[in-house]
Amino acid sequence: MAISFSLAGKTALVTGANTGIGQAIAVALADAGADVALAGRSEPAETLALIEKAGRRAVNIAADLSSTEPVARVVEEAVAALGRIDILVNNAGIIRRDDLLQFSEADWDAVIDTNLKTLFFLSQAAARGMVAQGGGKIINIASLLTFQGGIRVPSYAAAKSGVGGVTKAMANELAPHGVQVNAIAPGYIATNNTAALQADETRNRQILERIPAGRWGDPSDIAGAAVFLASPASNYVTGHVLAVDGGWLAR
Ligand code: NAP
């Protein structure tokens, strides 16, 4: 049987796709054949244009995902615009850095709410449709901090470790319905999320010295894994967290 990485005829919903990893994934899904809805709080003009340039339909759904308030509406608008959701990519995320001994409750709640709580309830809302239609793909953006503790980012480590857990929990219950749930754990990728680390000469050097590939990742480095996990080629892959990290975790 031919192995297919094509997303022709599929529809995708990607969160936080105005920039960075989310933008690279949204455009790659379109390049592979999918129509794409983008959900986020900033205008994703560049991403919409790139998807249309790839010859696919692009839809913008304005939503602040720091709470679950817009979740039902986001799914409704995506289905109204594209007919159904075959692929959900939970990419939107934030990070807050501070020393452990003074880390605030506000920085704890903000990161857990956006990176973990909304991810779960948006997945739940999209999965209801996927179960009804007999299949789908959910791809969560995890982190190296799904496996490690990190430095000065305790709420991020907790949220991303939680993403690994709910990825497996959702995979177990949705597998009988033809829905695969996986996560991608990006390594150190040059985006807004890591701007502070890139600007810190010492941390930048320490990070580069530890990456076997010897360079920061580019958002486009994540795109191939996302297309694989969105495509029929991964139909027997579920509950997996795929590191795309230039070898960091192997070190
Ligand atoms: P980024 O450039 O900061 O992108 C984050 C995206 O999430 C942006 O589109 C952002 O929108 C959106 N977002 C944040 N809070 C939101 C909210 N309340 N409502 C709607 N959208 C919101 O960083 P990135 O590196 O591409 O991050 C994408 C994902 O990869 C995140 O989950 C991050 O944790 C994860 N990740 C990144 C790295 C890395 O090294 N860069 C490594 C591991 C995991 P705005 O532009 O409006 O803020």
Boltz pocket constraint, residues with backbone or C-beta under 6 A from the ligand:
constraints:
  - pocket:
      binder: B
      contacts: [[A, 15], [A, 16], [A, 17], [A, 18], [A, 19], [A, 20], [A, 21], [A, 22], [A, 39], [A, 40], [A, 41], [A, 42], [A, 63], [A, 64], [A, 65], [A, 66], [A, 67], [A, 90], [A, 91], [A, 92], [A, 93], [A, 94], [A, 114], [A, 141], [A, 142], [A, 143], [A, 144], [A, 185], [A, 186], [A, 187], [A, 188], [A, 189], [A, 190], [A, 191], [A, 192], [A, 193], [A, 194]]
      max_distance: 6.0
